[in-house]
Amino acid sequence: MTHVVAQPCFGCKYTDCVVVCPVECFYEGEKMLYIHPDECIDCEACVPECPVEAIFHEDSVPDEWKDFTALNAELAPTCEVITEKKDALCDE
């Protein structure tokens, strides 16, 4: 099982979540972050760290954002791993 970064991250790209990830499964795209499904250990440490509530367990992704499950799986392997906090694209 894995977690998924969904629509609320788009254009925000807060990185609070990457700092607590014990397996470094977050990847940085141009406009949002992605979770690599083969690397996520389903620990949920990232979920409460996201200020825009963009991270969901794959079984709990809201219907309107279900496509983000496949998007994370497709794009994470094409992006750079991110392990340190960076400035967000927007302000809270």
Biopython code that builds the backbone (N, CA, C, O; Angstrom):
import numpy as np
from Bio.PDB.StructureBuilder import StructureBuilder

atoms = [
    (1, "MET", "N", (0.843, -1.186, 0.000)),
    (1, "MET", "CA", (0.000, 0.000, 0.000)),
    (1, "MET", "C", (0.884, 1.243, 0.000)),
    (1, "MET", "O", (2.062, 1.195, 0.353)),
    (2, "THR", "N", (0.286, 2.341, -0.401)),
    (2, "THR", "CA", (1.042, 3.581, -0.507)),
    (2, "THR", "C", (0.164, 4.778, -0.188)),
    (2, "THR", "O", (-1.055, 4.666, -0.063)),
    (3, "HIS", "N", (0.804, 5.906, -0.062)),
    (3, "HIS", "CA", (0.107, 7.168, 0.064)),
    (3, "HIS", "C", (0.256, 7.919, -1.253)),
    (3, "HIS", "O", (1.140, 7.624, -2.059)),
    (4, "VAL", "N", (-0.624, 8.893, -1.454)),
    (4, "VAL", "CA", (-0.706, 9.619, -2.716)),
    (4, "VAL", "C", (-0.769, 11.110, -2.416)),
    (4, "VAL", "O", (-1.482, 11.543, -1.510)),
    (5, "VAL", "N", (-0.016, 11.889, -3.185)),
    (5, "VAL", "CA", (-0.121, 13.346, -3.115)),
    (5, "VAL", "C", (-1.149, 13.751, -4.164)),
    (5, "VAL", "O", (-1.046, 13.356, -5.326)),
    (6, "ALA", "N", (-2.147, 14.545, -3.749)),
    (6, "ALA", "CA", (-3.257, 14.897, -4.640)),
    (6, "ALA", "C", (-3.300, 16.395, -4.955)),
    (6, "ALA", "O", (-2.378, 17.135, -4.612)),
    (7, "GLN", "N", (-4.358, 16.823, -5.597)),
    (7, "GLN", "CA", (-4.570, 18.170, -6.126)),
    (7, "GLN", "C", (-4.194, 19.316, -5.173)),
    (7, "GLN", "O", (-3.603, 20.290, -5.640)),
    (8, "PRO", "N", (-4.498, 19.261, -3.879)),
    (8, "PRO", "CA", (-4.177, 20.414, -3.021)),
    (8, "PRO", "C", (-2.693, 20.789, -3.009)),
    (8, "PRO", "O", (-2.355, 21.918, -2.654)),
    (9, "CYS", "N", (-1.813, 19.881, -3.384)),
    (9, "CYS", "CA", (-0.375, 20.175, -3.427)),
    (9, "CYS", "C", (-0.007, 20.985, -4.670)),
    (9, "CYS", "O", (0.999, 21.695, -4.668)),
    (10, "PHE", "N", (-0.803, 20.887, -5.720)),
    (10, "PHE", "CA", (-0.465, 21.545, -6.982)),
    (10, "PHE", "C", (-0.380, 23.051, -6.787)),
    (10, "PHE", "O", (-1.333, 23.686, -6.335)),
    (11, "GLY", "N", (0.755, 23.606, -7.127)),
    (11, "GLY", "CA", (0.965, 25.042, -7.001)),
    (11, "GLY", "C", (1.375, 25.491, -5.607)),
    (11, "GLY", "O", (1.687, 26.665, -5.403)),
    (12, "CYS", "N", (1.378, 24.587, -4.659)),
    (12, "CYS", "CA", (1.798, 24.917, -3.283)),
    (12, "CYS", "C", (3.179, 24.338, -3.016)),
    (12, "CYS", "O", (4.134, 25.055, -2.719)),
    (13, "LYS", "N", (3.252, 23.021, -3.131)),
    (13, "LYS", "CA", (4.491, 22.272, -2.971)),
    (13, "LYS", "C", (5.173, 22.549, -1.626)),
    (13, "LYS", "O", (6.360, 22.874, -1.571)),
    (14, "TYR", "N", (4.403, 22.415, -0.551)),
    (14, "TYR", "CA", (5.018, 22.463, 0.774)),
    (14, "TYR", "C", (5.865, 21.209, 0.930)),
    (14, "TYR", "O", (5.514, 20.153, 0.405)),
    (15, "THR", "N", (6.966, 21.318, 1.641)),
    (15, "THR", "CA", (7.872, 20.177, 1.769)),
    (15, "THR", "C", (8.025, 19.713, 3.217)),
    (15, "THR", "O", (8.979, 19.004, 3.539)),
    (16, "ASP", "N", (7.109, 20.099, 4.079)),
    (16, "ASP", "CA", (7.138, 19.649, 5.472)),
    (16, "ASP", "C", (7.116, 18.125, 5.549)),
    (16, "ASP", "O", (7.735, 17.535, 6.434)),
    (17, "CYS", "N", (6.415, 17.502, 4.639)),
    (17, "CYS", "CA", (6.237, 16.047, 4.618)),
    (17, "CYS", "C", (7.533, 15.293, 4.346)),
    (17, "CYS", "O", (7.748, 14.213, 4.895)),
    (18, "VAL", "N", (8.387, 15.844, 3.514)),
    (18, "VAL", "CA", (9.582, 15.105, 3.114)),
    (18, "VAL", "C", (10.574, 14.946, 4.263)),
    (18, "VAL", "O", (11.340, 13.983, 4.297)),
    (19, "VAL", "N", (10.559, 15.877, 5.190)),
    (19, "VAL", "CA", (11.502, 15.849, 6.309)),
    (19, "VAL", "C", (11.228, 14.678, 7.248)),
    (19, "VAL", "O", (12.157, 14.142, 7.852)),
    (20, "VAL", "N", (9.971, 14.277, 7.376)),
    (20, "VAL", "CA", (9.608, 13.197, 8.304)),
    (20, "VAL", "C", (9.571, 11.822, 7.649)),
    (20, "VAL", "O", (9.390, 10.818, 8.339)),
    (21, "CYS", "N", (9.737, 11.761, 6.343)),
    (21, "CYS", "CA", (9.667, 10.477, 5.633)),
    (21, "CYS", "C", (10.904, 9.631, 5.933)),
    (21, "CYS", "O", (12.024, 10.046, 5.636)),
    (22, "PRO", "N", (10.707, 8.450, 6.519)),
    (22, "PRO", "CA", (11.858, 7.622, 6.882)),
    (22, "PRO", "C", (12.505, 6.873, 5.710)),
    (22, "PRO", "O", (13.591, 6.312, 5.858)),
    (23, "VAL", "N", (11.845, 6.862, 4.555)),
    (23, "VAL", "CA", (12.376, 6.091, 3.420)),
    (23, "VAL", "C", (12.650, 6.937, 2.177)),
    (23, "VAL", "O", (12.981, 6.391, 1.125)),
    (24, "GLU", "N", (12.518, 8.235, 2.280)),
    (24, "GLU", "CA", (12.825, 9.144, 1.172)),
    (24, "GLU", "C", (12.074, 8.781, -0.112)),
    (24, "GLU", "O", (12.677, 8.586, -1.167)),
    (25, "CYS", "N", (10.742, 8.695, 0.001)),
    (25, "CYS", "CA", (9.944, 8.299, -1.164)),
    (25, "CYS", "C", (9.249, 9.482, -1.853)),
    (25, "CYS", "O", (8.420, 9.284, -2.740)),
    (26, "PHE", "N", (9.591, 10.718, -1.442)),
    (26, "PHE", "CA", (9.014, 11.902, -2.081)),
    (26, "PHE", "C", (9.901, 12.371, -3.224)),
    (26, "PHE", "O", (11.129, 12.359, -3.138)),
    (27, "TYR", "N", (9.234, 12.788, -4.302)),
    (27, "TYR", "CA", (9.939, 13.283, -5.473)),
    (27, "TYR", "C", (9.358, 14.628, -5.858)),
    (27, "TYR", "O", (8.154, 14.859, -5.744)),
    (28, "GLU", "N", (10.242, 15.524, -6.321)),
    (28, "GLU", "CA", (9.830, 16.903, -6.594)),
    (28, "GLU", "C", (9.607, 17.140, -8.077)),
    (28, "GLU", "O", (10.526, 17.043, -8.891)),
    (29, "GLY", "N", (8.355, 17.455, -8.406)),
    (29, "GLY", "CA", (8.022, 17.873, -9.752)),
    (29, "GLY", "C", (8.052, 19.389, -9.820)),
    (29, "GLY", "O", (8.337, 20.054, -8.824)),
    (30, "GLU", "N", (7.762, 19.933, -10.978)),
    (30, "GLU", "CA", (7.805, 21.383, -11.157)),
    (30, "GLU", "C", (6.761, 22.101, -10.307)),
    (30, "GLU", "O", (7.049, 23.154, -9.739)),
    (31, "LYS", "N", (5.552, 21.545, -10.213)),
    (31, "LYS", "CA", (4.454, 22.213, -9.519)),
    (31, "LYS", "C", (3.941, 21.491, -8.278)),
    (31, "LYS", "O", (3.124, 22.044, -7.542)),
    (32, "MET", "N", (4.409, 20.254, -8.031)),
    (32, "MET", "CA", (3.950, 19.507, -6.865)),
    (32, "MET", "C", (4.917, 18.383, -6.534)),
    (32, "MET", "O", (5.867, 18.122, -7.271)),
    (33, "LEU", "N", (4.660, 17.731, -5.425)),
    (33, "LEU", "CA", (5.444, 16.574, -5.012)),
    (33, "LEU", "C", (4.704, 15.298, -5.378)),
    (33, "LEU", "O", (3.489, 15.303, -5.574)),
    (34, "TYR", "N", (5.455, 14.203, -5.466)),
    (34, "TYR", "CA", (4.876, 12.899, -5.754)),
    (34, "TYR", "C", (5.461, 11.880, -4.786)),
    (34, "TYR", "O", (6.590, 12.038, -4.321)),
    (35, "ILE", "N", (4.699, 10.839, -4.484)),
    (35, "ILE", "CA", (5.179, 9.733, -3.660)),
    (35, "ILE", "C", (5.382, 8.533, -4.573)),
    (35, "ILE", "O", (4.495, 8.161, -5.342)),
    (36, "HIS", "N", (6.564, 7.933, -4.476)),
    (36, "HIS", "CA", (6.862, 6.747, -5.277)),
    (36, "HIS", "C", (6.170, 5.547, -4.607)),
    (36, "HIS", "O", (6.506, 5.207, -3.473)),
    (37, "PRO", "N", (5.220, 4.909, -5.283)),
    (37, "PRO", "CA", (4.437, 3.841, -4.651)),
    (37, "PRO", "C", (5.250, 2.598, -4.279)),
    (37, "PRO", "O", (4.861, 1.857, -3.376)),
    (38, "ASP", "N", (6.355, 2.366, -4.951)),
    (38, "ASP", "CA", (7.174, 1.201, -4.641)),
    (38, "ASP", "C", (8.102, 1.443, -3.453)),
    (38, "ASP", "O", (8.699, 0.505, -2.924)),
    (39, "GLU", "N", (8.217, 2.690, -3.043)),
    (39, "GLU", "CA", (9.125, 3.036, -1.943)),
    (39, "GLU", "C", (8.394, 3.393, -0.651)),
    (39, "GLU", "O", (8.962, 3.263, 0.434)),
    (40, "CYS", "N", (7.160, 3.836, -0.752)),
    (40, "CYS", "CA", (6.376, 4.224, 0.426)),
    (40, "CYS", "C", (6.113, 2.994, 1.295)),
    (40, "CYS", "O", (5.714, 1.941, 0.796)),
    (41, "ILE", "N", (6.341, 3.142, 2.603)),
    (41, "ILE", "CA", (6.111, 2.020, 3.530)),
    (41, "ILE", "C", (4.814, 2.189, 4.309)),
    (41, "ILE", "O", (4.557, 1.447, 5.258)),
    (42, "ASP", "N", (3.998, 3.159, 3.914)),
    (42, "ASP", "CA", (2.668, 3.328, 4.499)),
    (42, "ASP", "C", (2.721, 3.671, 5.995)),
    (42, "ASP", "O", (1.864, 3.236, 6.764)),
    (43, "CYS", "N", (3.724, 4.448, 6.399)),
    (43, "CYS", "CA", (3.885, 4.770, 7.818)),
    (43, "CYS", "C", (2.981, 5.917, 8.277)),
    (43, "CYS", "O", (2.742, 6.079, 9.474)),
    (44, "GLU", "N", (2.481, 6.713, 7.329)),
    (44, "GLU", "CA", (1.586, 7.843, 7.583)),
    (44, "GLU", "C", (2.237, 9.025, 8.292)),
    (44, "GLU", "O", (1.529, 9.945, 8.703)),
    (45, "ALA", "N", (3.547, 9.036, 8.450)),
    (45, "ALA", "CA", (4.222, 10.154, 9.109)),
    (45, "ALA", "C", (4.012, 11.470, 8.365)),
    (45, "ALA", "O", (3.982, 12.536, 8.980)),
    (46, "CYS", "N", (3.868, 11.399, 7.063)),
    (46, "CYS", "CA", (3.730, 12.595, 6.238)),
    (46, "CYS", "C", (2.346, 13.232, 6.314)),
    (46, "CYS", "O", (2.213, 14.443, 6.142)),
    (47, "VAL", "N", (1.340, 12.445, 6.565)),
    (47, "VAL", "CA", (-0.045, 12.924, 6.484)),
    (47, "VAL", "C", (-0.309, 14.134, 7.379)),
    (47, "VAL", "O", (-0.807, 15.142, 6.876)),
    (48, "PRO", "N", (-0.002, 14.091, 8.678)),
    (48, "PRO", "CA", (-0.295, 15.253, 9.518)),
    (48, "PRO", "C", (0.624, 16.452, 9.265)),
    (48, "PRO", "O", (0.343, 17.555, 9.734)),
    (49, "GLU", "N", (1.711, 16.246, 8.533)),
    (49, "GLU", "CA", (2.658, 17.332, 8.264)),
    (49, "GLU", "C", (2.235, 18.228, 7.107)),
    (49, "GLU", "O", (2.739, 19.343, 6.973)),
    (50, "CYS", "N", (1.330, 17.761, 6.282)),
    (50, "CYS", "CA", (0.919, 18.529, 5.095)),
    (50, "CYS", "C", (-0.072, 19.621, 5.480)),
    (50, "CYS", "O", (-1.189, 19.325, 5.905)),
    (51, "PRO", "N", (0.333, 20.893, 5.332)),
    (51, "PRO", "CA", (-0.560, 21.988, 5.740)),
    (51, "PRO", "C", (-1.791, 22.168, 4.856)),
    (51, "PRO", "O", (-2.743, 22.837, 5.258)),
    (52, "VAL", "N", (-1.788, 21.583, 3.662)),
    (52, "VAL", "CA", (-2.951, 21.709, 2.771)),
    (52, "VAL", "C", (-3.732, 20.404, 2.648)),
    (52, "VAL", "O", (-4.632, 20.292, 1.815)),
    (53, "GLU", "N", (-3.388, 19.414, 3.481)),
    (53, "GLU", "CA", (-4.081, 18.124, 3.505)),
    (53, "GLU", "C", (-4.165, 17.499, 2.113)),
    (53, "GLU", "O", (-5.245, 17.150, 1.635)),
    (54, "ALA", "N", (-2.997, 17.365, 1.475)),
    (54, "ALA", "CA", (-2.929, 16.836, 0.116)),
    (54, "ALA", "C", (-2.524, 15.367, 0.055)),
    (54, "ALA", "O", (-2.503, 14.787, -1.031)),
    (55, "ILE", "N", (-2.200, 14.746, 1.198)),
    (55, "ILE", "CA", (-1.696, 13.376, 1.193)),
    (55, "ILE", "C", (-2.760, 12.424, 1.737)),
    (55, "ILE", "O", (-3.302, 12.625, 2.824)),
    (56, "PHE", "N", (-3.041, 11.386, 0.953)),
    (56, "PHE", "CA", (-4.078, 10.424, 1.302)),
    (56, "PHE", "C", (-3.549, 9.001, 1.143)),
    (56, "PHE", "O", (-2.675, 8.744, 0.314)),
    (57, "HIS", "N", (-4.084, 8.081, 1.941)),
    (57, "HIS", "CA", (-3.822, 6.671, 1.694)),
    (57, "HIS", "C", (-4.482, 6.342, 0.362)),
    (57, "HIS", "O", (-5.546, 6.880, 0.055)),
    (58, "GLU", "N", (-3.877, 5.478, -0.425)),
    (58, "GLU", "CA", (-4.410, 5.208, -1.767)),
    (58, "GLU", "C", (-5.855, 4.720, -1.751)),
    (58, "GLU", "O", (-6.575, 4.903, -2.733)),
    (59, "ASP", "N", (-6.290, 4.105, -0.660)),
    (59, "ASP", "CA", (-7.675, 3.650, -0.545)),
    (59, "ASP", "C", (-8.629, 4.762, -0.129)),
    (59, "ASP", "O", (-9.846, 4.574, -0.145)),
    (60, "SER", "N", (-8.083, 5.924, 0.244)),
    (60, "SER", "CA", (-8.908, 7.024, 0.749)),
    (60, "SER", "C", (-8.822, 8.290, -0.089)),
    (60, "SER", "O", (-9.300, 9.343, 0.333)),
    (61, "VAL", "N", (-8.224, 8.205, -1.260)),
    (61, "VAL", "CA", (-8.139, 9.378, -2.132)),
    (61, "VAL", "C", (-9.564, 9.756, -2.549)),
    (61, "VAL", "O", (-10.308, 8.909, -3.044)),
    (62, "PRO", "N", (-9.949, 11.029, -2.350)),
    (62, "PRO", "CA", (-11.300, 11.445, -2.775)),
    (62, "PRO", "C", (-11.529, 11.147, -4.261)),
    (62, "PRO", "O", (-10.605, 11.213, -5.072)),
    (63, "ASP", "N", (-12.753, 10.825, -4.592)),
    (63, "ASP", "CA", (-13.099, 10.430, -5.966)),
    (63, "ASP", "C", (-12.607, 11.426, -7.014)),
    (63, "ASP", "O", (-12.120, 11.023, -8.070)),
    (64, "GLU", "N", (-12.731, 12.715, -6.733)),
    (64, "GLU", "CA", (-12.352, 13.715, -7.732)),
    (64, "GLU", "C", (-10.843, 13.756, -7.982)),
    (64, "GLU", "O", (-10.393, 14.365, -8.952)),
    (65, "TRP", "N", (-10.058, 13.110, -7.111)),
    (65, "TRP", "CA", (-8.603, 13.108, -7.249)),
    (65, "TRP", "C", (-8.032, 11.709, -7.456)),
    (65, "TRP", "O", (-6.823, 11.522, -7.322)),
    (66, "LYS", "N", (-8.857, 10.735, -7.776)),
    (66, "LYS", "CA", (-8.395, 9.350, -7.963)),
    (66, "LYS", "C", (-7.288, 9.239, -9.012)),
    (66, "LYS", "O", (-6.420, 8.373, -8.898)),
    (67, "ASP", "N", (-7.305, 10.098, -10.028)),
    (67, "ASP", "CA", (-6.285, 10.051, -11.081)),
    (67, "ASP", "C", (-4.886, 10.346, -10.545)),
    (67, "ASP", "O", (-3.893, 10.008, -11.190)),
    (68, "PHE", "N", (-4.801, 10.972, -9.374)),
    (68, "PHE", "CA", (-3.495, 11.298, -8.803)),
    (68, "PHE", "C", (-2.744, 10.049, -8.340)),
    (68, "PHE", "O", (-1.523, 10.089, -8.194)),
    (69, "THR", "N", (-3.442, 8.957, -8.110)),
    (69, "THR", "CA", (-2.771, 7.711, -7.746)),
    (69, "THR", "C", (-1.871, 7.269, -8.896)),
    (69, "THR", "O", (-0.695, 6.974, -8.682)),
    (70, "ALA", "N", (-2.403, 7.220, -10.095)),
    (70, "ALA", "CA", (-1.620, 6.849, -11.273)),
    (70, "ALA", "C", (-0.585, 7.915, -11.606)),
    (70, "ALA", "O", (0.521, 7.596, -12.042)),
    (71, "LEU", "N", (-0.941, 9.177, -11.401)),
    (71, "LEU", "CA", (-0.013, 10.273, -11.691)),
    (71, "LEU", "C", (1.231, 10.191, -10.807)),
    (71, "LEU", "O", (2.346, 10.382, -11.293)),
    (72, "ASN", "N", (1.051, 9.908, -9.516)),
    (72, "ASN", "CA", (2.199, 9.746, -8.616)),
    (72, "ASN", "C", (3.078, 8.594, -9.094)),
    (72, "ASN", "O", (4.301, 8.724, -9.148)),
    (73, "ALA", "N", (2.459, 7.469, -9.440)),
    (73, "ALA", "CA", (3.212, 6.293, -9.888)),
    (73, "ALA", "C", (3.967, 6.574, -11.190)),
    (73, "ALA", "O", (5.079, 6.084, -11.385)),
    (74, "GLU", "N", (3.367, 7.353, -12.063)),
    (74, "GLU", "CA", (3.979, 7.653, -13.358)),
    (74, "GLU", "C", (5.103, 8.681, -13.245)),
    (74, "GLU", "O", (6.160, 8.518, -13.855)),
    (75, "LEU", "N", (4.875, 9.743, -12.463)),
    (75, "LEU", "CA", (5.826, 10.852, -12.460)),
    (75, "LEU", "C", (6.921, 10.770, -11.406)),
    (75, "LEU", "O", (8.005, 11.314, -11.617)),
    (76, "ALA", "N", (6.678, 10.115, -10.289)),
    (76, "ALA", "CA", (7.715, 10.023, -9.252)),
    (76, "ALA", "C", (9.041, 9.484, -9.815)),
    (76, "ALA", "O", (10.094, 10.052, -9.524)),
    (77, "PRO", "N", (9.016, 8.412, -10.605)),
    (77, "PRO", "CA", (10.285, 7.888, -11.121)),
    (77, "PRO", "C", (11.010, 8.827, -12.092)),
    (77, "PRO", "O", (12.187, 8.617, -12.385)),
    (78, "THR", "N", (10.335, 9.842, -12.585)),
    (78, "THR", "CA", (10.957, 10.765, -13.535)),
    (78, "THR", "C", (11.495, 12.020, -12.864)),
    (78, "THR", "O", (12.097, 12.865, -13.527)),
    (79, "CYS", "N", (11.286, 12.153, -11.565)),
    (79, "CYS", "CA", (11.672, 13.366, -10.833)),
    (79, "CYS", "C", (12.821, 13.081, -9.870)),
    (79, "CYS", "O", (13.184, 11.930, -9.629)),
    (80, "GLU", "N", (13.382, 14.161, -9.327)),
    (80, "GLU", "CA", (14.463, 14.062, -8.342)),
    (80, "GLU", "C", (13.881, 13.794, -6.965)),
    (80, "GLU", "O", (12.854, 14.366, -6.598)),
    (81, "VAL", "N", (14.537, 12.920, -6.197)),
    (81, "VAL", "CA", (14.130, 12.681, -4.816)),
    (81, "VAL", "C", (14.342, 13.969, -4.021)),
    (81, "VAL", "O", (15.284, 14.718, -4.281)),
    (82, "ILE", "N", (13.468, 14.219, -3.060)),
    (82, "ILE", "CA", (13.597, 15.395, -2.211)),
    (82, "ILE", "C", (13.555, 14.939, -0.749)),
    (82, "ILE", "O", (12.664, 14.193, -0.344)),
    (83, "THR", "N", (14.531, 15.401, 0.029)),
    (83, "THR", "CA", (14.633, 14.978, 1.425)),
    (83, "THR", "C", (14.744, 16.146, 2.394)),
    (83, "THR", "O", (14.692, 15.946, 3.607)),
    (84, "GLU", "N", (14.896, 17.364, 1.875)),
    (84, "GLU", "CA", (15.039, 18.535, 2.738)),
    (84, "GLU", "C", (13.942, 19.548, 2.444)),
    (84, "GLU", "O", (13.449, 19.657, 1.322)),
    (85, "LYS", "N", (13.577, 20.284, 3.488)),
    (85, "LYS", "CA", (12.541, 21.300, 3.350)),
    (85, "LYS", "C", (13.025, 22.446, 2.468)),
    (85, "LYS", "O", (14.166, 22.896, 2.577)),
    (86, "LYS", "N", (12.137, 22.905, 1.597)),
    (86, "LYS", "CA", (12.392, 24.039, 0.716)),
    (86, "LYS", "C", (11.260, 25.038, 0.851)),
    (86, "LYS", "O", (10.229, 24.733, 1.449)),
    (87, "ASP", "N", (11.442, 26.223, 0.304)),
    (87, "ASP", "CA", (10.365, 27.201, 0.296)),
    (87, "ASP", "C", (9.229, 26.690, -0.584)),
    (87, "ASP", "O", (9.455, 26.110, -1.646)),
    (88, "ALA", "N", (8.003, 26.920, -0.118)),
    (88, "ALA", "CA", (6.816, 26.514, -0.885)),
    (88, "ALA", "C", (6.602, 27.472, -2.041)),
    (88, "ALA", "O", (7.155, 28.572, -2.061)),
    (89, "LEU", "N", (5.793, 27.045, -3.005)),
    (89, "LEU", "CA", (5.449, 27.909, -4.130)),
    (89, "LEU", "C", (4.440, 28.982, -3.728)),
    (89, "LEU", "O", (4.351, 30.024, -4.376)),
    (90, "CYS", "N", (3.684, 28.731, -2.665)),
    (90, "CYS", "CA", (2.682, 29.691, -2.195)),
    (90, "CYS", "C", (2.791, 29.847, -0.698)),
    (90, "CYS", "O", (3.532, 29.115, -0.043)),
    (91, "ASP", "N", (2.061, 30.792, -0.157)),
    (91, "ASP", "CA", (2.008, 30.993, 1.279)),
    (91, "ASP", "C", (0.725, 30.385, 1.809)),
    (91, "ASP", "O", (-0.292, 30.354, 1.115)),
    (92, "GLU", "N", (0.776, 29.895, 3.056)),
    (92, "GLU", "CA", (-0.430, 29.305, 3.674)),
    (92, "GLU", "C", (-1.538, 30.316, 3.766)),
    (92, "GLU", "O", (-2.622, 30.001, 4.256)),
]
sb = StructureBuilder()
sb.init_structure("model")
sb.init_model(0)
sb.init_chain("A")
sb.init_seg("    ")
for serial, (resi, resn, name, xyz) in enumerate(atoms, 1):
    if name == "N":
        sb.init_residue(resn, " ", resi, " ")
    sb.init_atom(name, np.array(xyz, "f"), 0.0, 1.0, " ", f" {name:<3s}", serial, name[0])
structure = sb.get_structure()
